[in-house]
Structure formats: structure tokens, C-alpha cells
Amino acid sequence: MKKVFILTFAVMLCRGFAQAQTVNVTFRCNVATVPDTMGENSMVQLRGTVITPAGRTVDDADTDTLAPGVHLAWNGYSTMFLEQKAGDYWEATFPIPAGAQLCYKFFTNASHDTVYSGADWEHRGWEASINKPDYVYGTDRGLDLSTFAGSDTTLPLQFVNGVFTIADQFFKPYVETDSVDIWFRVNMQTYEALSPETHIVGVRGGMNGADIGDLSWDRTFLLTRENKHTDSGAANYDGKNFWSGRVRIANEDIVPGQPIEYLFVVMDVADAPDAEPYKIEEVENRALTLAEGQADTTLHWVWFENIVPPPIVHGDNVKMTFTADMARAIQNRGFSYGDTLEVRVGYFSTASQVLTATMKRQGFTSYYKGSVTVKTTIGEYVDYQYYSFKNARDYREIYYNFYYEGESTGESERRQVMVEESPMTIADTLSSQIESRRMPIFRNVSEIAQDVLVTFTCDLRPAYYTVLAGKILEDVQGNLNISDPEQVLTLGLAMNGPATGSWSNDIGADWGSHLLTLDNKRMYDDGTHGDVAANDTVYSIQFTFTPDTGDVVGQEFKFGIGGGDNEGGEGGYGNNHIENIDDSQPESFIHSQFGSINPVFYSGWNYDTRTGIHEPEIRSAFTFELNQNYPNPFNPTTSIAYSVAEPGQVVMTVYNVMGRRVRTLVDEEKNAGQYTVQWHGTDQNDRLVGTGLYFVRIEAGDFVKTRKMMLLK
């Protein structure tokens, strides 16, 4: 069962912290170890939670108020932003309740546009793991004021961990020496002649023409290409354009105020450091000055030869009309007809500017349409995204472009369409989990309305058939790689993430075989814990979610065979399942397919038809069921979910209270699986029917079931 938080402390957080005595804590951060183009338009944010004396695990929706206007959370609701002081150095002071313990991490982005309030599903700015203090759960940083008696304190400088798989909280990206250590960094993106296979980047320099420390005009101090010491599990950045390294200068060689000059160079990888450089910057010598008693420092990154990527120029005015079917978003409670839907077009410089169009509902249907004229380029892609707007907040859709071939992890979370002509139409209306033009869905961050017992299921057949086809499911944070179909059937399955209480556990590790020993992580395929049929490779686990602990409708989670982080396939780090609970009833079901967060990788399985590339060797995971329509009562559209246990003819019909047929909603062959159909309150001739009680009846093989529906006008 889900861990219930201590209510007295929750009340203290909500009501008492704002009035409690506080300590002004100054956080200092260095972003030289973030393999991204951090600059004056970037952002550095503290995300985390307050820990109770008894220890606390949290959901992504929890927000702690530390002082009026100062909020700490594991998502975009955190208001704790640091300010750039100079170069790589960021700093801010926040009032923290006296005696409190926090766990936190730094969240960074090169552009403010990629982070926004309420971005609970944003994962592309997290730093990597930290060797946690004892009182902190997970692999996070900690702040302990439990024994602090003063009113102000400044924490030691903290480097963002974009370099190592795991590091100490106050690590430095180099081994300290008795000299002054200086971190050099250059971005080689605009030097197109660079070949990392045959070239290496370095720095040459000196003071008054003479050598100083590691710097010399006659030999190259070699730097390291950042993605060579950043693995896929360490950080969600692409640092391949950056080269960096630590230069040492002895204290006795420093002449305060005397400039040390230097330039970046490119060397042939096979040459000795004193060989003639392949390329040396053709710019005025760069310079730095050091002070007496100089501390270690970092030099803010620069472009090689000061060449900045040219801005993209667009010359075509294109009218774009977008149509989105919101049926799926409505059915899973992420969108309501009273919400505002917008489409924003032109992200990542695919248009001259990002423009917004408000979309209008089309009659009594679930279709929304909106138009906008953007300045873009015909023959190129344009990026766009849907947003819902409710209660004075906007929410970005949950979307991952499985077919994206670029290098930006942020752009992979946007929709794309090729600009072919003006005007042009784009329809995102497909009832699919894998197609690019699939319907939008949204996470519902509203607090859950009542206690709900939720059964999570995971169909493991996609993993079985994909491994059977010859692929390996790599564990991105460990070594539980799945290379044999038999492993899928025998290793067991774990569920992890905020839906289970947290990503971490008592021993502080996020993933591993130990998850199968934990009641809130292990899933079952033995007919217990909500499992319908034993040994059918569909695993289940149950949690009770309650408004007493601030649980929200939209939950985030991920699965792991044997407890390893091996679901995502190639590039699956940080891409997780997000599903909304149906809290209109005391019991709810969330049915997932393993690997649906990256269906292109799972090429041995079709997520829409729920079939493998080989003859089925594992029996169907589904039962016959007709769920209660939602919403109910409704006006005039409602969604009806149903499941089919085996292929066959399915007929679904709406009747009035006199028993007369009003409309046939389904009459066709269906494969085993789960489906949703909408009724728009019309008869067989598309005429609106009147207010009243109606019945929906399903017939599938020997299965027959009827439910009541109430139409109100």
C-alpha cells in the first residue's frame, strides 16, 4: 500500500512554516559542469522537498511552502530560482524554516522556454546522482538545519553534477592541488572542420610570452570532450560540442592584475602536444587576470573563434490550421470541455517566433480547431505543442516524438510537421499510442477527489517479442540488461516512481533487484494484488490514493524487469509513463504496456493492435468488460471504455428507456485489447436526442453487459 505521510507534519508545512522562525540560507552553484550552453538567459532552479524527522517520500505534486512566496517542489511549481552572479556562478538566498531538513537537486536549462510553471513531466534538466547525506532519501543533496542555531548561513559552492554518474554533494570536477586550479571550456559547434575521431582540442598561452603553470605557447594543454566522461545515466544533456579541462598555475607565479593570455587550438589526435596545431584561433588573444590569494575558479565557456551560430532566417508566411481530437484527453480526465485549448507554433527556431492560436470546439464534437499564420520555411519542419489552460495555469501536453532524429532532447518532446504549402492543415486525431498525429493527452494535477484503490497492470508481451526479435533491453542505471526472452518470463517485474511513493527506497538506490523485495515496488503475476490471471505475463500492483496526503489524479511511474531501469530502450532515460486516475469511483484501473514510452524501439510489438511479430505464445491479458461512461451525467458527449478478451465481433448499442435502439456505436471485428468509443448524444440519423436516461449494451461472444447513462441539457 502507498505510504501515508504524517498528517501533523503536513499541517505544519502548510500552516506553520510561513510563521515559523527562519534561517536565511545562501545557495551557491557553479554550472561549468553542465554540458549545455548556460548563459544569461538560462535558469538554475532548486527542486526538492522538506523531510520530516520520521523520513519522508514524496509525490511529484507535493509543494512545500517555506515562507510566503517561497515554494519548494520536485517540479515546475518550485519558485526557488538562483541568479547569475558572473560567468558560471549562480547564487540566491532563501528563508528556510529553522530546524528543517531538506533534500534537493539543481535543475538547469539553457533557455527559460524549456521550463515553465507546472511542468511536472519535464525531465531534461536534472543533474545526476549525489552520494546522499544519511538523512536524505534517494540520491539527492541535503540541507540540515536541525542543529543550526544562527539566523544566516552560506553553503559551500556546489557544482551541478553533469559530469559524473554519482558524486559527493560538494564535489569539484577535478582533483584539487596546491596550485590555483582553473577550469577552461570551449564550445566547438561552429567549427565545422572538427572531426572528434581525428582531432583533439586544447589551449595554449602564457604570461608576457613565457610559460605559466600548465600553459605554454609552445605546447598544447589537452582538453577532454565532455560527452566522453558523461554517460547516458549521468545527465540528460548532449555535451558533445564542449571541450574542457583543469589548468594549474602555482600561487607564486601569479602576478596580481597581470593578464594571462591564451587561445584554444585544434590538434591532430596522433600528434605530440608540442607539434604544430592543426588550427589555432584567429582572434585577439583571450585574457584572464588572477588576484593575490586567488581561489580556484572556472572560466565561462566561449565559442571557438567567437563564431556564434547564425540565426535561422525564415521567409515564408504560412497559414496553418490545426485540428485536435480531445476524446482521449477527456476520457482519461486530463481535459474538460470548459478548459481552453491552445496550439503554440515555432519552437526551436523553426519559425521566426513562437505564436499561439486559441482553438475552438467544433459544434458538439470533441474536435477543436485553430489557425495561425507563422513565418517559417516551406520544405522544413516546424515544431509545435498543445497546451490546456485552466484555473489561471497552462499545462503542456504529454507528448514524445518517437520518430525524432535530431540531437536535442527538449525538441524530442515537441510535435513536428513538414511545411509543404500555404495554407496547410494538420490533424492530430488518430486513436493511437505510436503515431505522430495521435490525439493530445494531458496530466491532471488536481488533488484526488476521494479515496481510490488503483490497480496498475503491465503487459510484458512487448518485451518478450522484442527480445525474441534479437534486441537487448539495456539497463541505463545498472547492469540488468535483458537479452534472453526467458529473462522476461522469469526475472519478475518492479514498478518505480512517484506513484509508488518515490523513485527511491530505504537504501537510497533508485533501481536494482532489491526493488523486488519491497512491497511498494514488486508487481505480481500470481492471481493476487489485483492480478486477474496467474502466469499470463501481465503483472499487477495496487495502491490506495487519498486526498488526505495530497495525492493527485495524474501519476508518474516506470517499469523494470528484474528491478532494472531497462524499459526505455534506446534514449529512454527520463521518459516515463504518466496516467490519470479515474477518481469518480472508489476503484480505478490503469493498464499499461511495457515499453510504450518508446514504441519504435519495441519493434517486435504493435501497441495499437497488441500483437507481436510472431504467433502469440503468451495468452491474452484482457478480460471482457464494459466500464461506466465518463462523464456521467453528460451533455452532450461522453466516453465509454471497454475491453475485449479475444478477437471477435463486438456490438455496442445505445437504447432509450422504452427499449428502442437509439444508435449503434460499434459493430465490427475487434482484436483483444482495450478500446474507447464516444457517444455525442445523437441518434442513428445524427439528430440530437432529448434529456433522459439511456442504456449502453455490449455484446462480444458470450459476454453481454449493460450500463446506465444520464443525458442532461
C-alpha positions in Angstrom: 0.0 0.0 0.0 1.1 3.6 -0.6 3.0 5.1 2.4 0.8 7.7 4.1 2.6 10.8 5.2 2.5 12.1 8.8 -0.5 14.4 8.9 0.6 16.6 11.8 3.8 17.5 9.9 1.8 18.1 6.7 -0.3 20.5 8.6 2.8 22.2 10.0 4.2 22.5 6.5 1.0 24.1 5.1 0.2 26.4 8.0 3.1 26.8 10.3 6.2 27.3 8.2 5.1 30.7 7.0 5.0 31.9 10.6 7.9 29.9 11.9 11.3 31.3 12.6 13.5 31.1 9.5 17.2 30.9 8.6 18.4 32.8 5.6 20.4 30.2 3.6 22.5 31.3 0.7 22.9 28.6 -2.0 25.9 29.0 -4.4 26.1 27.0 -7.6 28.6 26.5 -10.4 27.3 25.4 -13.9 30.6 24.8 -15.6 29.9 21.1 -15.4 26.6 21.4 -17.2 27.2 20.2 -20.8 24.9 22.8 -22.2 25.1 26.5 -23.4 24.3 28.1 -20.0 24.3 31.9 -20.2 22.5 35.0 -19.1 19.1 33.7 -20.5 19.4 30.4 -18.7 17.9 29.2 -15.5 19.0 27.4 -12.4 16.3 26.1 -10.0 16.2 24.3 -6.7 13.8 21.4 -6.7 13.1 19.2 -3.7 11.1 18.7 -0.6 11.2 19.1 3.2 12.0 15.9 5.1 10.1 15.1 8.3 12.0 13.7 11.3 10.5 10.3 10.5 11.7 10.4 6.9 9.5 11.2 4.0 8.9 10.1 0.5 7.0 12.4 -1.9 4.9 12.5 -5.0 5.8 15.0 -7.8 2.8 17.0 -6.9 3.8 17.9 -3.3 4.7 21.5 -2.8 6.1 22.8 0.5 5.7 26.5 1.5 8.9 27.6 3.2 7.9 31.2 3.6 5.4 33.5 1.9 6.0 33.2 -1.9 8.8 30.6 -1.4 7.7 27.2 -2.6 9.8 24.0 -2.9 8.7 21.1 -5.1 10.1 18.4 -7.3 8.6 20.1 -10.3 7.9 23.4 -12.0 6.0 24.7 -9.0 9.2 25.4 -7.2 9.8 29.2 -7.0 13.4 28.8 -5.8 15.5 30.3 -8.7 19.1 31.3 -8.5 20.5 34.4 -10.1 23.6 34.5 -12.3 26.3 36.5 -10.5 29.2 36.1 -13.0 30.0 33.6 -15.7 29.3 30.1 -14.3 28.5 31.3 -10.7 24.9 31.5 -9.6 23.5 32.4 -6.2 20.4 33.1 -4.2 19.3 33.4 -0.5 16.1 31.8 0.7 14.3 31.8 4.1 14.2 28.2 5.3 12.2 27.1 8.4 14.5 26.8 11.4 15.3 23.2 12.3 14.2 21.9 8.9 15.9 19.2 6.8 15.7 19.5 3.0 16.6 17.2 0.2 17.0 18.8 -3.2 18.7 18.9 -6.6 19.6 21.5 -9.1 17.5 21.7 -12.3 19.1 23.7 -15.2 18.1 24.7 -18.7 19.9 26.8 -21.2 16.6 28.6 -22.1 13.7 29.7 -20.0 11.4 28.5 -22.7 12.0 24.9 -21.8 10.8 25.2 -18.2 7.5 26.6 -17.1 5.4 26.5 -14.0 3.6 23.2 -13.6 5.9 21.3 -15.9 5.7 18.1 -13.8 6.8 15.9 -16.6 9.8 18.0 -17.6 12.9 15.7 -17.1 15.5 17.3 -19.3 17.3 19.5 -16.8 18.1 17.2 -13.9 21.6 16.8 -12.6 22.9 13.3 -12.0 23.0 11.4 -8.7 24.6 12.6 -5.5 26.1 10.5 -2.6 23.4 11.5 -0.3 23.7 12.5 3.4 22.4 9.9 5.8 19.1 11.8 6.5 18.3 12.2 2.8 16.3 9.6 0.8 17.2 8.8 -2.8 20.4 10.2 -4.4 19.8 13.9 -3.6 21.6 16.8 -1.9 20.7 17.7 1.6 20.4 20.7 3.9 20.3 20.0 7.7 19.3 22.9 10.0 18.2 20.6 12.8 21.2 21.7 15.0 21.9 25.1 13.5 21.4 28.0 16.0 22.1 31.0 13.8 19.9 33.2 11.6 22.1 33.2 8.4 24.4 30.8 6.7 26.1 30.4 3.3 26.6 26.9 1.9 29.9 25.9 0.3 29.9 26.2 -3.5 28.2 23.3 -5.3 28.9 22.2 -8.8 25.9 20.8 -10.8 26.6 17.2 -11.4 26.5 16.9 -15.2 29.9 15.2 -15.2 29.8 12.0 -13.1 27.5 9.1 -12.7 27.4 9.8 -9.0 29.3 12.4 -7.0 29.6 13.9 -3.5 27.5 16.9 -2.7 30.4 19.4 -2.6 32.5 17.7 -5.3 34.8 19.5 -7.7 35.2 18.3 -11.3 39.0 17.9 -10.7 41.4 16.8 -8.1 42.4 19.8 -6.1 46.1 20.8 -6.0 48.2 23.3 -4.1 48.1 25.5 -7.2 45.3 27.6 -8.4 43.0 25.4 -10.5 41.3 27.0 -13.4 38.6 25.3 -15.5 38.7 26.1 -19.2 35.8 25.4 -21.5 35.1 26.0 -25.2 32.2 25.2 -27.5 33.3 23.8 -30.9 29.8 23.7 -32.5 30.5 26.3 -35.1 33.9 24.9 -36.2 32.6 22.5 -38.8 36.1 21.1 -39.8 36.5 19.5 -36.4 36.5 15.7 -36.5 36.4 14.2 -33.0 37.8 10.9 -34.4 41.0 12.6 -35.8 41.2 15.9 -33.8 41.6 16.9 -30.2 41.0 20.4 -28.7 43.4 22.1 -26.3 44.6 25.5 -25.1 47.9 27.4 -25.4 49.0 30.5 -23.6 51.3 32.2 -21.1 52.1 35.5 -19.3 54.3 38.1 -21.1 55.1 35.4 -23.7 56.5 33.0 -21.1 55.1 29.7 -19.8 53.0 29.9 -16.6 51.8 26.7 -14.9 50.3 24.3 -17.4 50.0 27.0 -20.0 52.6 27.4 -22.8 52.6 28.9 -26.3 54.9 26.0 -27.4 52.8 23.0 -26.4 49.1 22.3 -26.0 47.4 21.5 -22.8 44.8 19.0 -24.0 41.1 19.2 -23.0 38.5 16.5 -22.8 35.4 16.2 -25.0 32.6 16.3 -22.4 30.5 13.5 -23.7 33.4 11.2 -23.3 33.1 11.5 -19.5 29.3 11.8 -19.3 27.4 8.5 -19.6 23.8 8.1 -20.5 22.7 7.7 -16.9 24.6 10.7 -15.6 22.7 13.7 -17.1 20.2 14.5 -19.8 22.4 16.8 -21.8 24.2 16.5 -25.1 27.7 17.8 -24.3 29.5 16.7 -27.5 30.3 20.2 -28.6 32.1 21.2 -25.4 35.7 20.6 -24.5 37.0 21.4 -21.1 39.8 20.8 -18.6 41.6 22.0 -15.5 44.8 24.1 -15.8 47.1 24.6 -12.8 49.0 27.7 -12.0 51.3 27.9 -9.0 50.4 30.6 -6.5 54.0 32.0 -6.5 53.8 32.5 -10.3 50.7 34.7 -10.1 51.3 38.4 -10.6 48.1 40.1 -9.4 46.4 42.1 -12.2 48.9 40.9 -14.9 46.9 39.3 -17.8 47.5 35.7 -18.7 46.8 35.3 -22.4 45.6 32.2 -24.2 43.9 30.7 -27.3 42.2 27.5 -28.0 43.7 25.2 -30.6 42.9 22.0 -32.6 45.5 19.3 -32.8 45.7 16.1 -34.8 45.0 13.3 -32.3 48.2 11.4 -33.2 50.5 14.4 -32.7 52.5 15.2 -29.7 51.4 18.3 -27.6 54.4 20.3 -28.9 53.6 19.7 -32.6 52.3 22.5 -34.8 48.5 22.8 -34.1 46.1 21.8 -36.9 44.2 25.0 -36.2 44.7 27.9 -33.8 42.0 30.5 -33.1 42.4 33.6 -35.4 41.1 36.1 -32.8 42.8 38.5 -30.4 44.4 36.7 -27.5 42.0 35.9 -24.8 43.0 37.0 -21.3 42.3 36.4 -17.6 43.7 38.1 -14.5 44.2 36.5 -11.2 44.2 38.2 -7.8 46.5 37.7 -4.8 45.3 34.7 -2.8 43.2 33.6 -5.9 40.9 30.7 -5.2 40.1 28.0 -7.8 37.8 29.3 -10.5 36.1 28.5 -13.7 36.1 30.4 -17.0 32.8 30.8 -18.6 32.5 28.9 -21.9 33.2 30.7 -25.2 32.6 29.9 -28.9 35.7 28.8 -30.8 37.0 31.8 -32.7 34.0 33.7 -31.2 31.8 32.5 -34.1 28.2 32.3 -32.9 25.7 30.1 -34.8 23.9 32.3 -37.2 20.2 32.9 -36.6 17.8 31.0 -38.8 16.1 33.3 -41.3 12.6 32.3 -42.4 10.9 33.8 -45.5 7.6 32.1 -46.0 4.3 33.2 -44.4 2.3 30.0 -43.9 -1.3 29.8 -42.6 -1.6 26.6 -40.6 -4.9 25.2 -39.4 -4.7 22.7 -36.6 -7.4 20.2 -35.6 -7.1 18.1 -32.5 -9.5 15.4 -31.2 -9.7 15.7 -27.5 -11.6 12.5 -26.9 -8.8 10.6 -25.4 -7.8 13.5 -23.1 -11.4 13.8 -21.9 -11.8 10.1 -21.4 -8.7 9.9 -19.1 -9.7 13.1 -17.2 -6.8 15.3 -18.4 -9.1 17.8 -20.2 -12.7 19.1 -19.8 -14.9 21.0 -22.2 -14.6 24.1 -20.1 -10.9 24.2 -20.5 -9.1 26.4 -23.0 -7.0 24.6 -25.7 -4.1 26.4 -27.4 -1.6 25.4 -30.0 1.8 27.1 -29.9 3.9 27.0 -33.1 7.5 27.7 -33.9 9.6 26.2 -31.1 13.4 25.7 -31.6 13.6 28.5 -34.2 11.5 26.5 -36.7 9.6 29.8 -37.1 10.7 33.4 -36.6 8.8 33.5 -33.3 6.5 31.2 -31.3 2.9 32.1 -32.0 -0.2 31.0 -30.2 -3.7 30.1 -31.6 -6.7 29.5 -29.3 -8.6 26.5 -30.6 -12.4 26.4 -30.7 -14.6 23.4 -30.2 -16.4 22.3 -33.3 -20.1 22.0 -32.5 -20.9 19.2 -30.0 -17.9 17.1 -31.0 -14.6 16.5 -29.2 -12.8 18.2 -32.1 -11.0 21.6 -31.7 -9.7 23.8 -34.4 -7.5 26.8 -34.6 -5.4 28.7 -37.2 -2.3 30.8 -37.1 0.0 32.4 -39.7 3.7 31.8 -39.0 6.8 33.0 -40.7 8.7 29.7 -41.4 10.3 27.9 -44.3 8.5 25.7 -46.8 10.2 22.3 -47.1 11.4 22.3 -43.5 9.9 21.1 -40.2 8.0 23.3 -37.8 7.7 22.4 -34.1 4.5 22.9 -32.2 2.7 21.8 -29.0 -0.8 21.8 -27.5 -1.5 23.5 -24.1 -4.6 23.4 -21.9 -5.4 26.4 -19.8 -7.4 26.1 -16.6 -7.5 27.8 -13.2 -5.1 30.5 -14.5 -2.4 28.0 -15.3 -1.3 26.4 -18.5 -0.3 22.8 -18.9 1.7 21.3 -21.7 0.5 18.1 -23.3 2.3 14.8 -22.6 4.0 14.0 -25.9 7.1 12.3 -27.0 8.1 12.3 -30.7 9.2 8.7 -31.1 10.4 9.4 -34.7 12.6 12.4 -33.9 16.1 12.1 -35.4 17.7 15.3 -34.1 20.0 15.7 -31.1 18.0 18.0 -28.8 16.3 16.1 -26.0 13.9 19.0 -25.5 12.9 19.1 -29.1 12.0 15.4 -29.0 9.1 16.4 -26.7 7.6 18.6 -29.3 5.4 17.7 -32.2 6.7 18.3 -35.8 5.2 18.6 -39.2 6.7 19.2 -42.6 5.7 22.6 -44.0 4.5 21.8 -47.5 2.4 24.8 -48.7 0.3 27.7 -47.6 -2.4 27.2 -46.4 -2.0 23.8 -44.9 -3.9 21.7 -42.4 -2.6 19.4 -39.6 -4.9 16.9 -37.9 -3.9 15.3 -34.7 -6.9 13.0 -34.4 -5.6 9.4 -34.5 -6.6 7.0 -31.8 -3.1 5.6 -31.4 -0.2 5.2 -29.0 2.5 5.3 -31.6 1.5 7.6 -34.5 2.9 11.1 -34.6 -0.5 12.5 -35.3 -2.1 10.9 -32.3 -4.6 12.7 -30.1 -3.3 15.0 -27.3 -3.4 13.9 -23.7 -2.7 15.9 -20.5 -1.7 15.2 -17.0 -4.4 16.1 -14.4 -2.6 17.7 -11.4 -5.9 18.2 -9.4 -6.0 16.7 -6.0 -7.8 13.4 -6.0 -11.5 13.7 -5.0 -11.8 10.6 -2.8 -10.0 7.5 -1.6 -9.4 5.3 -4.7 -7.9 1.8 -4.8 -5.9 1.8 -8.1 -4.8 -1.4 -9.8 -1.8 -0.9 -12.1 -1.2 -3.6 -14.6 1.7 -4.0 -17.0 1.6 -6.3 -20.1 5.1 -7.8 -20.6 4.5 -9.2 -24.0 6.1 -6.2 -25.8 9.4 -7.0 -24.0 9.1 -10.7 -24.8 8.6 -10.3 -28.5 11.1 -7.5 -28.9 13.9 -9.6 -27.2 12.7 -12.6 -29.2 13.4 -10.4 -32.3 17.0 -10.0 -31.3 17.1 -6.7 -29.4 18.6 -6.1 -25.9 16.8 -4.1 -23.3 19.7 -2.2 -21.7 19.6 -1.1 -18.0 20.5 2.6 -18.2 21.3 2.8 -14.5 22.7 -0.7 -13.8 23.6 -4.0 -15.4 20.2 -5.8 -15.6 20.3 -6.0 -19.4 17.6 -8.2 -20.9 19.0 -10.3 -23.8 17.0 -13.6 -23.5 13.2 -13.9 -23.8 13.4 -16.3 -20.9 14.5 -13.5 -18.6 11.3 -11.6 -19.4 9.3 -14.6 -18.1 11.4 -15.4 -15.0 13.0 -12.3 -13.5 9.9 -10.6 -12.2 8.8 -7.0 -12.6 9.0 -3.9 -10.5 7.2 -0.6 -10.7 9.0 2.6 -9.6 8.3 6.3 -9.5 6.2 8.8 -7.6 3.1 6.6 -8.0 4.8 4.1 -5.7 5.7 6.7 -3.2 9.0 7.9 -4.7 11.8 6.9 -7.1 14.0 5.8 -4.2 13.7 3.4 -1.3 15.2 2.9 2.2 18.7 2.0 0.9 18.8 5.1 -1.3 19.1 3.3 -4.7 16.6 4.1 -7.5 16.8 0.8 -9.4 18.1 -2.7 -8.9 17.0 -6.3 -8.0 16.3 -5.1 -4.4 13.1 -3.4 -5.7 11.5 -6.9 -5.9 11.8 -7.2 -2.1 9.8 -4.1 -1.5 6.0 -4.2 -1.0 5.5 -0.8 -2.8 7.7 -1.8 -5.8 7.1 -5.5 -6.6 4.4 -6.5 -9.1 2.6 -9.8 -9.1 1.5 -12.3 -11.7 0.1 -14.9 -9.3 -3.5 -14.0 -9.1 -3.0 -11.7 -6.1 -2.6 -7.9 -5.6 -5.2 -7.3 -8.3 -3.8 -9.7 -10.8 -6.6 -11.2 -12.8 -4.9 -14.4 -14.2 -1.8 -16.0 -12.9 1.2 -16.6 -15.1 0.0 -14.7 -18.1 2.9 -12.1 -18.1 0.5 -9.4 -17.0 1.7 -8.1 -13.7 -0.3 -6.1 -11.1 0.1 -3.9 -8.0 -2.4 -1.9 -6.0 -2.2 1.4 -4.2 -4.7 3.4 -2.3 -4.6 7.1 -3.2 -6.2 9.6 -0.9 -6.8 13.4 -0.7 -5.6 13.3 2.9 -2.0 13.0 1.7 -2.4 15.4 -1.2 -2.4 12.7 -3.9 -3.2 14.0 -7.4 -5.0 12.4 -10.3 -2.0 12.3 -12.7 0.6 9.8 -11.6 4.1 9.1 -13.0 5.8 5.7 -13.0 8.1 3.3 -14.9 8.6 -0.5 -15.0 11.7 -2.6 -14.7 12.3 -6.2 -15.5 14.1 -7.7 -12.5 14.1 -4.3 -11.0 16.4 -2.7 -13.5 15.9 0.5 -15.4 15.5 -1.3 -18.6 12.1 -0.3 -20.0 13.1 2.8 -22.0 15.1 1.2 -24.8 17.5 3.5 -26.6 17.1 7.0 -25.2 14.5 6.1 -22.6 16.1 7.8 -19.7 13.7 10.3 -18.1 10.8 9.3 -20.4 8.1 7.8 -18.1 4.5 6.7 -18.0 2.1 9.4 -16.9 -1.5 8.3 -16.4 -4.6 9.8 -14.8 -6.6 8.0 -12.1 -10.4 7.9 -12.5 -11.4 9.2 -9.1 -15.1 9.4 -9.8 -15.4 5.9 -8.4 -13.7 4.2 -5.4 -11.8 1.7 -7.7 -9.8 2.5 -10.8 -7.6 0.6 -13.2 -4.5 1.8 -15.2 -3.5 -0.7 -17.8 0.0 -0.2 -19.3 2.1 -2.0 -21.9 5.8 -2.4 -21.2 7.9 -0.1 -23.4 5.0 2.1 -24.7 7.2 5.1 -23.7 9.4 4.2 -26.6 7.4 2.0 -29.1 9.7 2.5 -32.0 12.4 0.6 -30.1 10.0 -2.2 -29.4 9.7 -3.2 -33.0 8.6 -6.7 -32.1 5.2 -5.4 -30.9 2.4 -3.4 -32.2 1.0 -1.2 -29.4 -2.2 -0.4 -31.2 -3.3 -3.9 -32.1 -1.5 -5.5 -29.1 0.1 -8.2 -31.2 3.7 -9.5 -31.7 5.6 -10.2 -34.8 5.5 -13.9 -34.1 2.5 -16.1 -33.4 1.2 -15.4 -29.9 3.0 -17.6 -27.4 1.5 -15.8 -24.4 -2.2 -15.8 -23.8 -4.3 -12.7 -23.8 -4.0 -10.4 -20.8 -7.5 -8.9 -21.2 -11.0 -9.7 -19.9 -14.4 -8.7 -21.3 -15.6 -5.5 -19.6 -17.8 -2.5 -20.2 -16.8 0.4 -18.0 -19.1 3.2 -16.7 -19.2 6.1 -19.2 -17.4 9.3 -18.3 -18.6 11.9 -17.7 -21.9 10.8 -16.3 -24.3 12.7 -16.3 -23.1 14.3 -19.5 -24.0 17.0 -22.1 -23.8 16.1 -24.9 -20.7 13.9 -25.3 -19.5 11.0 -23.2 -16.7 8.4 -23.5 -17.3 4.7 -23.0 -14.3 2.4 -22.4 -14.5 -1.4 -22.9 -12.1 -4.3 -23.2 -12.2 -7.5 -25.3 -10.5 -10.7 -24.1 -10.2 -12.4 -27.5 -10.7 -11.5 -31.2 -14.3 -11.4 -32.4 -17.4 -9.4 -33.4 -18.3 -6.6 -30.9 -21.6 -4.8 -31.0 -22.3 -1.8 -28.7 -25.7 -0.2 -28.8 -27.5 2.7 -27.1 -31.2 2.2 -26.1 -33.8 4.6 -24.6 -35.9 3.7 -21.6 -38.6 2.2 -23.9 -36.0 -0.3 -25.1 -35.8 1.2 -28.6 -32.4 1.3 -30.3 -31.1 4.9 -30.5 -27.7 4.4 -32.1 -25.2 1.6 -32.8 -21.8 2.8 -31.6 -19.7 -0.3 -32.5 -20.4 -3.2 -34.9 -17.1 -4.7 -36.1 -14.4 -7.3 -35.5 -12.0 -6.3 -32.7 -8.7 -7.8 -31.5 -8.1 -8.5 -27.8 -7.4 -5.1 -26.2 -8.9 -2.0 -24.6 -11.0 0.5 -26.6 -12.9 3.7 -26.1 -15.9 5.0 -28.1 -17.8 8.3 -27.8 -21.5 9.0 -28.0 -22.3 12.6 -28.9 -26.0 12.3 -27.8 -27.3 11.7 -31.3 -29.5 9.0 -32.9 -28.7 7.0 -36.0 -29.5 9.9 -38.2 -27.2 12.3 -36.3 -30.1 14.1 -34.6 -29.7 15.3 -31.0 -31.8 13.2 -28.6 -33.5 14.6 -25.5 -32.7 14.7 -21.8 -33.2 11.4 -20.1 -31.9 8.0 -19.0 -30.2 5.8 -21.7 -28.6 2.4 -21.7 -25.5 1.2 -23.4 -25.2 -2.5 -24.1 -22.2 -4.5 -25.3 -22.3 -8.0 -26.9 -18.9 -9.8 -27.5 -19.1 -13.5 -27.9 -20.9 -14.8 -24.8 -20.3 -11.6 -22.9 -23.2 -9.2 -22.5 -23.4 -6.2 -20.2 -25.4 -3.0 -19.9 -24.8 0.3 -18.1 -27.0 3.3 -17.4 -26.2 6.8 -18.8 -27.8 10.1 -18.0 -28.0 12.9 -20.6 -28.7 16.4 -19.1 -29.4 19.6 -21.1 
